[in-house]
Amino acid sequence: MEDYLRACDVLISNPGGLTASESLALGKPMVVLRPVPGMEAHQTARLEQTGAVFAALDPDGAADRVVDSLQDQALRVRIGQGVRQNGHPDSARQVAARLLEAVNRAGGSPGA
């Protein structure tokens, strides 16, 4: 999947947790098509506020957003800022390091 994401300029997808995380980690703008009410809609709204994603209600709207993002340099800069603000490509490693530090501070031993 990573190879496909790296190859695209703009990702069109649902805002599922892994897809959004991978898109952000790779610095790819995302057009979210028809977010499902609940968690997807919440995540889309949050990411849309920072400029990392665009929401579209139908395929025509998604196509318009893709064309806009490819043709408008200032828009691409804003998208890039939003993606960088939300993307944390090394987050799993950072969480693991913090957990190991906490275990060590508590006098424990990882893997024990």
Steps between C-alpha positions, in 0.01 A plus 500: 500500500784738584630487140159606368475785749852622420414503129192721532485879511163508676326210675125452462368269770284460804655645816555171678765516771774313319444664162503849650805418712692361203405799286618742767820306569589511131406867466222437250193723481175309525155553354250323723194371318176462695626466858275272705324674792682442826874449523573550128305826491669617820848417371425664165377820667807515724745448213306735273539782756878472468493480121633143482191359327206613290157347535282426198144371501507352149747394229462829312588694814800273556618558144467877545708488819772295330518741205511796740783347699702422187452840335527742795854542638386701805246230582770232476714699744208520749430128456867422561496704819187320622644160417830577675311633803305173531740241362731323742683236297710381795221493758505124569872513579449805723220329694710185545795705628279681751355172622847353548606811693195467726571131562864575581405787736262267681780251548352245266662305222360497144395153401498368857 
